């Protein structure tokens, strides 16, 4: 421990300069430092970041660290300045007993981008141990006639230090009979006591010497052994081995009892002086005694314990052959047993995962994990081939370091198709038979926003009954997103228009969370038949993705319009009229025709006429479909002169709506009827202006959807030449699905009545301008037929 005061040397050099390999996102380099053992905790070894050329300011963000491995806890890495320093006191003899070069390899990783650096730290020996003999005293017996030059093996001192710090020299206390001789072996120096001149037991029967072992440290350390030499008489021949060194091979895992070698030593003496006993050398290691046994009589060495190549590759056995003379003679020999490696160790796979989550948009070559494969066997038995079993979008790329791999992506990932992968890695050695190890690694694919929301249909069609409740939900749209979490969180909104004609988006609202659409107003079929709007679904990813869908809305009709009486209409607007007929008319005479229309369509606009009240049922009849009132018989003298008829006009809706008209029929003499007709014709011209005003209001309620049909019908009717009476119209009925028209003439004017889906037989009389267009008469003749 005196060497603690010496200057500590920390040296750094590049091994084969700097090895750089760019593989995906990795940069590999190898450094090597040296540091004396037993230095204090916290002592710096070297500035790794500086030697690697790393930016010190980014070390913390890049997770500059030592990857866990054997003996990594002995060292610490400062992320603030990049200095590698001692974490625990290092005892070289404990770590690398008997190994010349004590090298500890560290793996240092930085991220963003990923870099792997290999740093080797060599632990330098210091002279912290003194030579020690296995015993404090050794006794030797030497025959008195032993010739000069005879050698006697004595205990060798052991020093755990290596190189110059180990045992370098033996010194023997001053005497006249003995000297020392050193034999260098592969591991240590073995001292021998050499006889310089013959001994005389009668002069001195015992010699006491001190053997001192010195190491090569500065200052040198020493240990001593007390030698007691007893001088014996006679037996002047010693055993002799057939070889000084025996070399033999032994298979690893050899069964207990296996014969390793049989020693052969001979002695020229006779009797007990030639009987040989074999023993292990006194300095033999305990490991040898645990593994092998020696038959002291036959000299057979057999396997006693487990023979493991990975534990010990070579055994060196120091042996002695001693006779039974007095004193006994001893010969020394060495047996070197070389263990042959067998493929008895499976490869070991160590996985260092950088992250178990991989974004699905990771580029091919992205590093997922570091794979380290080791095999305790040697040669081909220790050569390992590593591969991935399953067909997965991952691959193993080898590193410059043997049996080091990186698990990288080799194809595009799609979480919506496969959200996780179970990767099976197999490592197989090249031994016979080959041994393999399987390691499973689970990788989760994390979501990115790469899918737009999708609607189930496009476009949607909504059939909405008119007169809906404002604020109530009328429809619901739903979009699906294959992504996860916020990437799949969908918000809905309606694309607002520019406020132009038929833009209904401002009257609609959508729940941004569930897509429920509500109308802020009540729609009227008679005003609006159809419209469309667009709904946009946007996810919450970054950046967000969206898609839109068109919703076509069709308004369905309800029976919400009661029939409107067009004729008869009085000057005050009530549905009342007076008709005068001559008394001499026959049965079937047309009294008048009640005309009405309904703004609804289909059955809701199909009108039926019925007599609700009549003074004489036998006198008048009403056509159910046309509204014509005719006489059923001729008038008699007893018939009253005035008759009241109340006509009920009813549509065919589920809940029918109706209107009534009152017709007063006055029976006059023939001359009065002609005069009344002239007066009535003059009165009609005066009432035209008032009636036209009401008709224009009614015309404004007709849907703009019928404009094209109206124009076509006008053109068709204008091409026809048909005369009409001034009082009663020639019957022209249309029962189209969209509109109908009726034409008549009065004076120099021609009229066309148009209306939405009028019932068959609906008519109108001159003077009532409801739903009527006035057209200039382009005919050359315009005669009026009067009755």
CORHUTA-V827667 format. One record per residue. N is the residue number from 1. PHI is phi in degrees with one decimal (NA if undefined). Layout:
n = [N,N]
phi = [PHI,PHI]
//
This chain:
n = [1,2,3,4,5,6,7,8,9,10,11,12,13,14,15,16,17,18,19,20,21,22,23,24,25,26,27,28,29,30,31,32,33,34,35,36,37,38,39,40,41,42,43,44,45,46,47,48,49,50,51,52,53,54,55,56,57,58,59,60,61,62,63,64,65,66,67,68,69,70,71,72,73,74,75,76,77,78,79,80,81,82,83,84,85,86,87,88,89,90,91,92,93,94,95,96,97,98,99,100,101,102,103,104,105,106,107,108,109,110,111,112,113,114,115,116,117,118,119,120,121,122,123,124,125,126,127,128,129,130,131,132,133,134,135,136,137,138,139,140,141,142,143,144,145,146,147,148,149,150,151,152,153,154,155,156,157,158,159,160,161,162,163,164,165,166,167,168,169,170,171,172,173,174,175,176,177,178,179,180,181,182,183,184,185,186,187,188,189,190,191,192,193,194,195,196,197,198,199,200,201,202,203,204,205,206,207,208,209,210,211,212,213,214,215,216,217,218,219,220,221,222,223,224,225,226,227,228,229,230,231,232,233,234,235,236,237,238,239,240,241,242,243,244,245,246,247,248,249,250,251,252,253,254,255,256,257,258,259,260,261,262,263,264,265,266,267,268,269,270,271,272,273,274,275,276,277,278,279,280,281,282,283,284,285,286,287,288,289,290,291,292,293,294,295,296,297,298,299,300,301,302,303,304,305,306,307,308,309,310,311,312,313,314,315,316,317,318,319,320,321,322,323,324,325,326,327,328,329,330,331,332,333,334,335,336,337,338,339,340,341,342,343,344,345,346,347,348,349,350,351,352,353,354,355,356,357,358,359,360,361,362,363,364,365,366,367,368,369,370,371,372,373,374,375,376,377,378,379,380,381,382,383,384,385,386,387,388,389,390,391,392,393,394,395,396,397,398,399,400,401,402,403,404,405,406,407,408,409,410,411,412,413,414,415,416,417,418,419,420,421,422,423,424,425,426,427,428,429,430,431,432,433,434,435,436,437,438,439,440,441,442,443,444,445,446,447,448,449,450,451,452,453,454,455,456,457,458,459,460,461,462,463,464,465,466,467,468,469,470,471,472,473,474,475,476,477,478,479,480,481,482,483,484,485,486,487,488,489,490,491,492,493,494,495,496,497,498,499,500,501,502,503,504,505,506,507,508,509,510,511,512,513,514,515,516,517,518,519,520,521,522,523,524,525,526,527,528,529,530,531,532,533,534,535,536,537,538,539,540,541,542,543,544,545,546,547,548,549,550,551,552,553,554,555,556,557,558,559,560,561,562,563,564,565,566,567,568,569,570,571,572,573,574,575,576,577,578,579,580,581,582,583,584,585,586,587,588,589,590,591,592,593,594,595,596,597,598,599,600,601,602,603,604,605,606,607,608,609,610,611,612,613,614,615,616,617,618,619,620,621,622,623,624,625,626,627,628,629,630,631,632,633,634,635,636,637,638,639,640,641,642,643,644,645,646,647,648,649,650,651,652,653,654,655,656,657,658,659,660,661,662,663,664,665,666,667,668,669,670,671,672,673,674,675,676,677,678,679,680,681,682,683,684,685,686,687,688,689,690,691,692,693,694,695,696,697,698,699,700,701,702,703,704,705,706,707,708,709,710,711,712,713,714,715,716,717,718,719,720,721,722,723,724,725,726,727,728,729,730,731,732,733,734,735,736,737,738,739,740,741,742,743,744,745,746,747,748,749,750,751,752,753,754,755,756,757,758,759,760,761,762,763,764,765,766,767,768,769,770,771,772,773,774,775,776,777,778,779,780,781,782,783,784,785,786,787]
phi = [NA,-66.2,-76.5,-61.3,-80.3,-68.8,-66.0,-79.7,-107.8,-125.1,-114.6,-134.0,-141.8,-87.3,-90.2,53.2,61.5,-116.0,-99.0,-113.5,-136.7,-93.8,-132.0,68.5,-111.5,-105.4,-129.6,-107.8,-147.8,-131.4,-118.3,-141.2,-122.7,-133.4,-149.3,-68.3,-71.9,66.6,-75.7,-71.4,-62.7,95.7,-67.4,-71.7,-104.4,-178.8,-90.6,-64.9,-60.3,-66.7,-67.7,-89.2,76.9,-89.8,-75.7,-63.5,-69.2,-105.2,-63.7,-66.6,-65.1,-90.9,55.3,-67.7,-157.0,-95.7,-76.4,-58.3,-170.9,-60.2,62.6,-69.5,-70.8,-71.3,-128.2,-129.3,-123.1,-83.9,-76.1,-83.1,-126.3,78.7,-89.1,-91.4,-137.3,-73.0,-97.5,-141.5,-63.7,-102.2,-108.5,-62.1,-66.9,-77.0,-80.4,-131.8,-64.9,84.5,-100.3,-68.3,-109.6,-96.7,-117.8,-110.4,-96.7,-119.4,-108.2,-115.0,-122.2,-126.0,-114.3,54.9,-84.9,-70.4,-134.1,-119.2,-124.4,-108.1,-120.1,-105.0,-115.5,-92.4,-88.4,-86.4,-79.1,-122.0,-81.5,-111.5,-132.0,-96.6,-61.5,-132.2,-88.0,-65.3,-135.6,-79.3,-143.6,-129.2,-109.3,-126.2,-117.1,-125.7,-68.4,-69.0,-96.7,-64.0,-69.7,-59.8,93.2,-67.3,-106.1,-127.9,-71.6,-121.6,-58.9,-92.2,-80.0,-116.9,-127.9,-58.4,-68.4,-122.3,63.5,-63.7,-83.5,-84.9,-65.6,-116.8,-153.5,-117.7,-124.1,-108.0,-59.4,-63.5,-158.9,-99.7,-109.9,-125.4,-138.4,-111.1,-136.1,-109.8,-112.6,-80.7,-106.6,-69.2,-111.9,-152.5,-106.4,-101.7,-84.4,-125.9,-93.1,-106.3,-80.6,-85.4,-150.0,-58.6,-96.2,-126.8,-61.2,-68.0,-79.0,-156.4,-87.2,-143.8,-120.4,-115.0,-126.9,-123.4,-102.6,-111.8,-103.7,-118.1,-94.3,-97.0,-72.9,-131.8,-75.1,-74.5,-113.2,-142.6,-143.9,-127.6,-134.0,-84.8,-107.9,-120.3,-105.5,-102.5,-89.0,-112.6,-105.9,60.1,31.0,-106.2,-124.7,-110.4,-63.6,-133.5,-77.3,-68.1,-139.8,-75.1,-132.9,-103.4,-123.6,-143.9,-108.0,-140.6,-68.3,-61.3,62.6,-60.7,-63.9,-62.0,97.4,-63.6,-75.0,-92.2,-164.2,-116.7,-78.7,-139.3,-128.4,-123.5,-136.0,-73.9,-71.9,-119.4,69.8,-65.1,-71.0,-107.4,-73.7,-105.8,-122.4,-97.4,-143.2,-73.9,-63.6,-67.7,-98.5,-67.3,-71.6,-63.8,-60.0,-66.5,-63.4,-76.5,-101.3,-127.1,-128.2,-118.8,-79.4,-67.4,-94.1,-89.2,78.3,-79.8,-106.8,-123.3,-73.4,-111.6,-129.6,-73.5,-104.1,-122.5,-60.6,-67.9,-88.4,-144.1,-90.0,-135.2,-111.3,-118.7,-106.7,-89.5,-121.8,-130.2,-119.7,-120.5,-87.4,-105.7,-72.2,-123.8,-78.9,-74.0,-99.2,-129.6,-120.3,-117.4,-151.2,-130.1,-113.4,-102.8,-106.0,-98.8,-85.4,-88.1,-70.5,-115.4,-79.5,-119.1,-125.6,-74.8,-62.1,-116.4,-105.9,-116.0,-109.7,-110.5,-85.6,-77.7,-166.7,-92.5,-113.7,-122.6,-60.9,-70.7,-97.9,-62.9,-76.9,-58.3,100.5,-68.3,-78.9,-102.7,-147.7,-106.2,-113.7,-116.2,-118.0,-129.3,-140.7,-68.2,-71.2,-121.5,62.0,-64.9,-64.6,-102.3,-83.8,-117.8,-111.2,-115.5,-154.7,-99.0,-77.1,-82.2,-85.5,-123.8,-77.7,-135.5,-146.7,-107.0,-112.1,-71.6,-102.1,-68.4,-80.7,-61.5,61.7,-118.5,-134.2,-119.7,-86.9,-126.4,-78.5,-120.2,-153.5,-73.8,-104.5,-138.6,-63.8,-69.3,-95.5,-132.8,-92.5,-153.9,-128.2,-103.1,-94.4,-106.0,-106.5,-118.0,-118.9,-125.0,-84.3,-101.5,-76.2,-123.6,-75.2,-69.3,-113.7,-138.3,-134.1,-116.0,-131.0,-104.4,-134.3,-99.8,-122.7,-95.6,-95.2,-85.0,-83.7,-125.3,-81.2,-121.9,-128.1,-81.0,-62.8,-124.2,-88.2,-69.1,-138.0,-158.3,-89.2,-92.9,-119.5,-117.5,-103.7,-114.8,-73.3,-61.8,66.3,-64.9,-78.6,-60.7,90.4,-83.7,-71.0,-114.1,-166.4,-143.5,-113.7,-144.4,-120.4,-116.7,-125.9,-73.9,-76.0,-119.0,52.0,-65.9,-67.7,-108.2,-75.6,-107.6,-118.4,-111.1,-152.1,-94.1,-75.5,-79.4,-86.0,-100.5,80.9,-76.4,-59.8,70.5,-87.9,-98.4,-62.8,-71.7,-98.3,-122.0,-142.3,-125.7,-72.7,-64.2,-92.3,-112.9,79.6,-73.4,-106.5,-122.9,-99.8,-87.5,-139.9,-94.6,-92.6,-117.6,-59.0,-69.7,-100.3,-137.2,-96.3,-158.4,-160.7,-140.6,-148.4,-119.7,-115.8,-109.1,-107.3,-125.1,-83.2,-103.4,-73.2,-127.4,-74.4,-76.6,-120.0,-147.0,-149.2,-130.1,-137.4,-96.9,-111.6,-92.3,-104.9,-116.1,-82.6,-98.6,-75.9,-121.2,-81.0,-114.9,-124.7,-78.6,-57.5,-115.6,-77.7,-94.2,-154.5,-84.7,-134.8,-83.1,-66.2,-91.8,94.3,-80.4,-82.9,-136.2,-154.0,-119.1,-120.7,-112.0,-131.2,-66.9,-72.6,-91.4,-72.7,-90.8,-64.7,92.4,-67.9,-76.6,-79.4,-168.7,-133.2,-83.3,-113.8,-150.7,-142.2,-129.7,-67.4,-74.6,-122.3,65.4,-64.4,-67.4,-110.8,-87.3,-100.3,-124.3,-110.1,-150.8,-84.3,-86.4,-150.5,-150.2,-74.6,-142.4,-68.8,-83.6,-99.8,-124.3,-131.1,-121.9,-72.4,-61.9,-102.0,-100.5,79.6,-79.2,-105.6,-128.1,-78.3,-94.3,-156.1,-79.7,-75.2,-114.9,-66.8,-88.0,-71.1,-66.7,-85.0,-136.8,-129.6,-108.2,-120.4,-106.0,-102.2,-98.9,-107.0,-132.7,-86.4,-110.9,-67.6,-57.0,-111.9,-71.5,-113.4,-145.8,-146.6,-122.8,-131.3,-111.2,-119.7,-97.5,-99.4,-107.2,-94.2,-124.3,-70.7,-55.8,-64.6,-66.2,-66.0,-66.0,-67.6,-64.8,-66.1,-68.7,-65.7,-67.9,-65.7,-71.4,-68.6,-60.8,-62.9,-71.7,-89.4,-58.3,-62.8,-66.0,-67.0,-60.1,-61.1,-68.8,-67.2,-67.0,-63.9,-65.0,-62.4,-66.7,-83.7,-72.8,-64.7,-65.3,-64.8,-91.6,-62.6,-65.0,-62.9,-63.6,-63.7,-62.6,-66.4,-62.7,-63.6,-67.7,-72.9,-67.0,-81.3,-91.3,-121.8,-130.7,-87.5,-125.3,-78.0,-74.2,-113.3,-114.8,-83.4,-69.1,-77.6,-129.7,-117.0,-126.6,-124.1,-72.5,-83.0,-111.4,-152.7,-149.3,-148.4,-136.7,-110.0,-156.6,-119.7,-147.5,65.3,-96.6,-115.5,-117.5,-116.6,-129.8,-95.9,-125.7,-166.6,-73.4,47.6,-76.4,-70.8,-62.2,92.2,-67.7,-134.6,-148.5,-106.9,-59.9,100.1,-103.9,-100.7,-64.8,49.7,-123.1,-106.7,-97.7,-117.0,-66.3,-80.6,-99.2,-82.0,-80.2,-118.7,-139.7,-76.5,-110.9,-98.7,-112.1,-94.6]
//
